[in-house]
């Protein structure tokens, strides 16, 4: 009997959709789980007065980048095993520690808790909006990736330069651009998952987590800058 090619295509398409949905589901579940060590790291950092290298902002940033890229390498190396999941959760705990100074400073303001809540709500709103767009936009956003990567590198360079320049206006500009760039990164990565361009949920979660983390931290900084109350 000659196979019915339409049935074969239909079966193949169904299997492809099932794989995409599984990756997306696992990504969302692991992303949700990653919030627990992030919050735990931030809480521990606030309680312990954590500072990676308080005496030198430049060394602190370089040390942070070294540790972060070390995690990236290890997570990518073990992404197909349970070790990759544990490494990812360890990385999110580390990122929570790094977030603790910003959150601790916000909590020292009279309206700090409200600002943190607004930043979280704004991040959630952006995530929801980009999730919807990733499934409705028909245009392939893959070419946008290289421009976003260049934008991210320029942000890092500008942040390092501002360690010496200490220009408040530049800090605000960096945060505004970072919020926009990582929102687009979020859309780009979510569409890659939806379209089947990313088939490993550990790698997918890492990419989405970094966008969510940067959106939240930069939104919080902007809210503190424009609406922060007096220090208690």
C-alpha positions as CSV (number, residue, x, y, z in Angstrom):
1,X,0.0,0.0,0.0
2,X,1.3,3.5,-0.9
3,X,1.4,5.8,2.2
4,X,-1.0,8.7,2.2
5,X,1.5,11.6,2.1
6,X,-1.1,14.0,3.4
7,X,-1.5,11.8,6.5
8,X,2.2,11.6,6.9
9,X,2.5,15.4,6.7
10,X,-0.4,15.8,9.2
11,X,1.3,13.4,11.6
12,X,4.6,15.2,11.3
13,X,3.0,18.6,11.8
14,X,1.2,17.3,14.9
15,X,4.5,15.9,16.4
16,X,6.2,19.2,15.7
17,X,3.5,21.2,17.4
18,X,3.6,18.8,20.3
19,X,7.4,19.4,20.7
20,X,7.0,23.2,20.5
21,X,4.2,23.1,23.1
22,X,6.3,20.9,25.4
23,X,9.3,23.2,25.2
24,X,7.1,26.3,25.8
25,X,5.4,24.6,28.8
26,X,8.6,23.4,30.4
27,X,10.2,26.9,29.8
28,X,7.3,28.6,31.6
29,X,7.4,26.1,34.5
30,X,11.2,26.4,34.9
31,X,11.0,30.1,34.7
32,X,8.4,30.2,37.5
33,X,10.6,27.9,39.6
34,X,13.6,30.2,39.0
35,X,11.8,33.0,40.7
36,X,12.1,31.2,44.1
37,X,16.0,31.1,44.3
38,X,16.0,34.7,42.9
39,X,13.8,35.9,45.7
40,X,15.8,33.8,48.2
41,X,19.1,35.3,46.9
42,X,17.8,38.8,47.1
43,X,16.4,38.3,50.7
44,X,19.7,36.8,51.8
45,X,21.7,39.5,50.2
46,X,19.6,42.2,51.9
47,X,19.9,40.5,55.3
48,X,23.7,39.9,55.0
49,X,24.5,43.3,53.3
50,X,25.9,41.4,50.4
51,X,28.3,43.3,48.1
52,X,30.4,41.6,45.4
53,X,33.2,44.1,45.6
54,X,32.0,47.3,47.2
55,X,35.4,49.0,47.1
56,X,35.6,49.0,43.3
57,X,32.6,49.2,40.9
58,X,34.8,48.3,37.9
59,X,36.2,45.1,39.5
60,X,32.7,44.3,40.8
61,X,31.3,44.5,37.3
62,X,34.1,42.5,35.7
63,X,33.8,39.9,38.5
64,X,30.1,39.7,38.0
65,X,30.5,39.2,34.2
66,X,33.1,36.5,34.8
67,X,30.9,34.6,37.1
68,X,27.8,35.1,34.9
69,X,29.6,33.9,31.7
70,X,31.0,30.9,33.7
71,X,27.4,30.0,34.5
72,X,26.3,30.5,30.9
73,X,29.1,28.1,29.7
74,X,28.2,25.4,32.3
75,X,24.5,25.7,31.7
76,X,24.9,25.3,28.0
77,X,27.3,22.4,28.4
78,X,24.9,20.5,30.6
79,X,21.6,21.7,29.2
80,X,20.5,18.2,28.2
81,X,20.7,16.8,31.7
82,X,19.3,17.5,35.1
83,X,22.6,19.2,36.0
84,X,21.7,22.0,33.7
85,X,18.5,22.7,35.6
86,X,20.4,22.8,38.9
87,X,23.0,25.1,37.4
88,X,20.3,27.4,36.1
89,X,18.7,27.6,39.5
90,X,22.1,28.3,41.1
91,X,22.6,31.1,38.6
92,X,19.2,32.6,39.4
93,X,20.1,32.5,43.1
94,X,23.4,34.4,42.3
95,X,21.4,36.9,40.3
96,X,19.1,37.4,43.3
97,X,22.2,38.2,45.4
98,X,23.2,40.8,42.8
99,X,19.7,42.3,42.8
100,X,19.7,42.7,46.6
101,X,21.5,46.1,46.7
102,X,19.0,47.7,44.4
103,X,16.0,46.1,46.2
104,X,17.5,47.0,49.6
105,X,17.9,50.6,48.5
106,X,14.3,50.7,47.3
107,X,13.0,49.3,50.5
108,X,14.8,52.1,52.3
109,X,12.5,54.6,50.7
110,X,9.1,55.5,52.2
111,X,7.3,54.1,49.1
112,X,9.9,51.5,48.3
113,X,7.6,48.5,48.6
114,X,5.0,50.1,46.3
115,X,7.8,50.8,43.7
116,X,8.9,47.2,43.8
117,X,5.3,46.1,43.3
118,X,4.9,48.5,40.4
119,X,8.2,47.2,38.8
120,X,7.0,43.6,39.2
121,X,3.6,44.4,37.8
122,X,5.2,46.3,34.9
123,X,7.5,43.4,34.2
124,X,4.5,41.0,34.3
125,X,2.6,43.2,31.9
126,X,5.5,43.4,29.4
127,X,5.9,39.6,29.7
128,X,2.2,39.0,29.0
129,X,2.2,41.4,26.1
130,X,5.3,39.9,24.5
131,X,3.9,36.4,25.0
132,X,0.8,37.4,23.1
133,X,2.8,39.1,20.3
134,X,5.1,36.1,19.9
135,X,2.1,34.0,18.9
136,X,0.4,36.6,16.7
137,X,3.2,38.2,14.8
138,X,3.7,36.3,11.5
139,X,7.0,38.0,10.5
140,X,10.1,36.0,11.4
141,X,12.0,38.1,13.9
142,X,15.3,36.1,13.7
143,X,17.2,38.9,11.8
144,X,16.5,41.2,14.8
145,X,18.7,39.0,17.0
146,X,22.1,40.4,15.8
147,X,20.9,44.0,16.2
148,X,19.7,43.3,19.8
149,X,23.0,41.6,20.6
150,X,24.9,44.7,19.4
151,X,22.6,46.9,21.4
152,X,23.3,44.8,24.5
153,X,27.0,45.1,24.0
154,X,26.7,48.9,23.7
155,X,24.7,49.0,26.9
156,X,27.5,47.1,28.7
157,X,30.2,49.4,27.3
158,X,28.1,52.5,28.3
159,X,27.6,51.1,31.8
160,X,31.3,50.5,32.3
161,X,32.1,54.0,30.9
162,X,29.6,55.5,33.3
163,X,31.5,54.1,36.3
164,X,34.0,56.9,35.6
165,X,31.6,59.5,34.1
166,X,29.0,59.2,36.9
167,X,26.4,61.0,34.8
168,X,22.8,60.6,36.1
169,X,21.3,61.4,32.7
170,X,23.4,58.6,31.1
171,X,22.3,56.2,33.8
172,X,18.7,57.0,33.1
173,X,19.2,56.7,29.4
174,X,20.9,53.3,29.8
175,X,18.0,52.0,31.9
176,X,15.4,53.3,29.4
177,X,17.2,51.7,26.5
178,X,17.8,48.5,28.5
179,X,14.1,48.2,29.2
180,X,13.3,48.6,25.5
181,X,16.1,46.3,24.3
182,X,15.3,43.4,26.7
183,X,11.6,43.7,26.0
184,X,12.4,43.1,22.4
185,X,14.8,40.3,23.4
186,X,11.9,38.8,25.3
187,X,9.7,38.9,22.2
188,X,12.5,37.5,20.0
189,X,13.2,34.6,22.3
190,X,9.6,33.7,22.9
191,X,8.9,33.7,19.2
192,X,11.9,31.4,18.7
193,X,10.4,28.9,21.1
194,X,6.9,29.2,19.6
195,X,8.3,28.7,16.1
196,X,10.5,25.8,17.1
197,X,13.8,27.6,16.8
198,X,14.8,26.7,20.3
199,X,14.2,23.1,21.3
200,X,15.9,23.0,24.7
201,X,13.9,24.3,27.5
202,X,16.9,25.0,29.8
203,X,18.5,27.3,27.2
204,X,15.1,28.8,26.5
205,X,14.5,29.5,30.2
206,X,17.9,31.1,30.6
207,X,17.3,33.5,27.7
208,X,13.8,34.5,28.9
209,X,15.0,34.8,32.5
210,X,17.7,37.2,31.6
211,X,15.2,39.4,29.7
212,X,12.7,39.4,32.6
213,X,15.5,40.1,35.2
214,X,16.8,43.1,33.2
215,X,13.4,44.5,32.6
216,X,12.5,44.3,36.3
217,X,15.8,45.8,37.6
218,X,15.8,48.7,35.1
219,X,12.1,49.4,35.6
220,X,12.7,49.5,39.4
221,X,15.7,51.9,38.9
222,X,13.6,54.2,36.7
223,X,10.7,54.2,39.2
224,X,13.1,55.0,42.0
225,X,14.7,57.8,40.0
226,X,11.4,59.5,39.1
227,X,9.0,58.6,41.9
228,X,11.1,57.5,44.8
229,X,10.3,59.0,48.2
230,X,12.6,60.1,50.9
231,X,14.9,57.6,52.6
232,X,13.5,56.4,55.9
